[in-house]
Amino acid sequence: MSVHPSSTAVFQIPDRGVTGAGCTDVWCDLGAVATEPGVVTAVAIVGVLALLTFAYVRDAEAACRDERRRVLDERDAFETFADRVGRIDTVSVATDATPSGVPVAALRGIGGGGRRPGRGPTGDSVTLRRVLGAYEDTVMSLPHYRSEYDETTAQSLAAELGPDTATALASDGGLSSGAQSALVDRSRHAAAARDRLVDAIDEEIAELDEREAALSTIDRRRRRLVGHMEGIRAESEADAAIDVWNRLTELERECDELAAERQVSLDDPPLTPETAIDTDGERPFYDYLYGPTDGPRYPVLAQVAEVADGIRADRDRVGARIAGSR
């Protein structure tokens, strides 16, 4: 990711009016501006700033699209695995079964044996080796899977499909019809969970697009306002500059509203932790999407803060110019 880190501590943008308590016109608010360090020297260089690149939001969208592709690959892999397991011939093992469909006999010896699928006597089972081979050819063969999850085949099976499935594959005997049914059902469930996750990521991508469009509109208006200052005649400069100053204040207020709207979205994510996201953060869905990136955890808020900072800087320069023309 190429997102550049930035402070995201200040998201709320002050809603300051044109006049302050005890003031009768705009000069009260502008008086302090003209004497701020760095502002006086900038009075003569009020100009059109470069168009913002919106790097935070755009890199966040790229991260979402990359993750969406990986999740779809995992969904397809689990569906293919379920299909392959469903075509494997089963064998008869113990008649009793757990509620999950895993044979009781398959659960014996889990405490101290520590055997892994494909090792020891159980590795000779053709059906079990076919199950393991199918899992390795589908889920474990995904380019990102081993590097991101750093799990063995047994660990992955246990994490994705339940520890009792890995136990069944590691125990004596072959693949019973009950174990086969459990593997297929849980694989389909894993695929369905990824479908829901893709839908949630799609919602986030749509919101990122919407917020970027709103910020782009605000930034275009900011640049037009500041550029307008360049063509003002000296005799009408003060009045026009005051109008620009007021309009920039309105843009800052719009940024504040965008930040508040995003806060509402963050508190109502499109997916809850119970639907297959495993994080310990306060907002697990967004921690999952943006935690691994180099950028801010809340890219929209960071982008709003950047736009608002630019508006404030322009307004301060315009204010200093007004104060200097008194």
N, C-alpha and C positions, 0 to 999 in steps of 0.2 A: 504494500500500500504506500501511496505517496502523500498521504494526508499529513499536513504539518501540524505538530502539536501546538495548542494554544490554550490560554486560560479560558475556562468556561464558568468561572465563579460568578460573574455578573451577567444575569439574564434579564432581570427586570429593568426596564428603561424608564427613568423618571418622567412623570407626566407633568412637566412644568408648563405653566401658562405664559403668556407674553408679558404680563405684569406681575409684580410681587406685592406683598402686603405693604400698604402705605404708598405705593407708586401710582402715578396717574398716566404714565405712558411707557413705551418700550425702553426708554433711555435708562430706567432704573436697572433693568436686567442686563443691559449691555455695558453699563459702566465698569463692572468688574472684569468683563471679558477683555476689554481693551488693554488692561494692565497685566494679564496673565503671561507668565514666561513662555516665550515661543510664539505667542499670538501676534504681538506687535510686529515682529519681523516678518510675519506671514501675511500682513495686511495687503501688500501689493501683489501677492502671488495667488490670489483666489482664482482657481481655474478648474477645468474639468479633470477630475481624477480618472485614472484608468478603470475600465470596466472590470468589476470583480469577477474572478474566475469561479467562485463558489466551490472551491476545492473540497471543503468538508462534506458538503452534500453530495457532490459528484463521486467522490471516493467512497462515501458510504453506500451509494447506489451500486457502484462497481462491486463492493464487498458483498452486498445482498445478492447480486446476480451470480457471483461466483459460488456463494453458498447454496443458492437455489439449484444450480447445476449439479453440485455435489449431492444434494439431497435427492434430486431426481435420479441420479445414478444409483444411489443406495436403494431407492424405492424399486427401480427396475431389477436390481440385483436380488433383492429379497423375493420379488415375484418370480423371477427365474428359478431361484433356489427352491421355492415352494413347488413349482411345476416339476422340477427334476426329482425332488423327494417323493412327490406323489406318484411318480412312475416307477419307483424302486419296489421290487418284490419284497414282501414282508415275510418274516418267519414267526413261528409260534414260540413264545417264551412263557413266563409265568401268567397264570390266568387272572390273578388279582391285579388290580391297577389302582393307581392314585387318581384323585379327581381330575388331575391334569391329563390323564391318559398315559402317563409314563409307567411302565411295569414296575411292580413292587420289587421284583428281583433286581431291577436295574439300580435300585438305590442302596443295595448292600455294599458295605465296604468303603463308602465314600469318606468316612472319617479318617482312616489311616492309610488307605492305599496310595492316594496321591497319583494315581495313574492318569495319563493323558491320552486323548483319543489317538488311536493308531499305534499305541505302544503295548507291548506284552501280548498275551494270548488274544485279547479282544481285537488287536489289529489285524488278525487273520480273517475276521468276518468280512465277507465280500460286501454285504449290505451296509455295514457300518463304514467300511472304507469308501463306498460309493457316496454315502451321505457326507463324509468329511471332504471328499474330493469335490462334490458339488458345491459345498460351502466355500472352499478355497478357490474354486473356479469362478464364483460369482461375487459374493460379498468381499472376501479377502483379496480378490484380484483388482479391486478398484484402486486407481493410482494413488488416491489420497488416504486410503483406509489405514494401511499399516503405519504410515508416517504420522498421521494425526491421532490415531487411537492407541498405537503401540501395544497391541494385544496379540496373544497367540490365538490360534484357531479355537482352542478350548475356552479361553477367556472371552473371546468374542461371542461364541455360542451362548455361554452362560449369561453374559451381559445383555445380549439382544433377545434371546429366546427363553431365558430362564435357566437357573443353575441345574434344575432337575433334568433338562434336556441334555446338557453336557454329561451329567452323571449317567444317564441312560446309554449314551454312546460309549462311555468309558467302561461300562460294566460287562459282565459275561453275557453271552447270548447275542442275538441279532436284533434287527429292527422289527418290533412288533407292529401290528396294525394300529394299536393305541398310541405308541410313540410316534408313528408316522403321522397320524392325524394331528397330534399335538404340535409336531414340527411344522406341518403345513399351515395349521391355523395360526400359530404364533408368527410365522413368516408373513402371512397375509396381514396380520395385525401390524407388524413392523412396517410393512409397505404402506398400509393405510395411514399410520401415524405420520409417515413422511409426506403423504399427500396433504394432510392437514397443515403440516409445517410449511410446505410450499405455498399453500393458500395464504398463510400468515405473512410469509416473506413477500408475496405479491402485494398484499395490503400495504406493507411498509414501503415498498418501491413506489407504489402509487402516491403515498403521502409525501415521500421525498420529492417526487416530481412536482406535486402540487405546491409544496413549500418553496422549492427552487423557483417556480414560475412567479409566485408572489414576491419573493425577494428580488427577482430580476426586474419586475415592474417597478418596485420601490427604487431600485438602484438606477434605472433609466430616468425616472423622474428626478432623482437627486442630481444626476449629471446634467439634465436639461436646465434645472434651476441654477446650478452653479455656473453653467455655461452662459446663461442669460445675463449674468453680471458683467460679462466681458463687453457686451454691446450697449451698455447703459450710458447715456450722456451725463456729463458731470452735473448739470443742473437738476436732473431727476434721479440722481444716484441714490440719495438717502431713502426716498420713498420706495423705490424699487427694491433696494436692499432689505428694507424692513419687511416687505412682502415675501421676499425669498427666505428671510430668516423665519418668518411665521410658518411658511410652507414646509421648511425643513423640520420644524418642530412637529408638524403634523405627521411627517414621515417617520419620525422617531417614535411617535405614539403608535403608528401602525406596526412598527417592529415589536413594540411592547405587546400588542394584541396577538401577533403571530407567536411570540414566545409563550404567552398564556395558553393559546390553543394547543401548542405542542406539549405543554405540561399536562394538559388534559389527556392527550393521546398516550403519553408515557404512563399515566396512571390507569389507563384502560387498554392494555395491549391486545393484539389480535389472537394471542395464544397464551394459555396459562401454563405454569410449570408442570402440572399434572399430565400434560399431553406430550410428554417426551423430551422436554428441555431440562437438562440437569445442570443448574448453576446455583451458587449460593448468594448471588447478589440481590440487591433490593429490587431491581427490575430485571428478572432473569432473561426475558425474551431479548431485551436490548443488550444485556451483558453477553448473551450468546452471539448476537450478530456483530457487535462492535468491540467486545472485550479483546479478541485476538488481534485487532488492527492496531496500527501505530497512531491513529488519530484519536480525537476526543470520544468519550463514551456516548456523548449526546451531540452528534454532529449538527443537527438542525439548530439546536440552541446555540452552539458555537458559531454557526453561520449567521444567525440573527444578531448575535453580539458583535460580530465583525462588521456587518452592514451598519448597525447602529453606531458603532465607533466612528465609521466614516462620515455618517450624517452629522454626528456631534462635532467632529473636526471641521467639516465644512461650515457648519452653523457658527462655530466660534470665529472662524476667519471672516465670515460675513458680518458677524457682530462687531468685530474689531474694526472692520472697514466702515461700518455705520458710525461707530463711536469716533473714529478718526475724522469723519466728515462734518462733525458738529461745529 
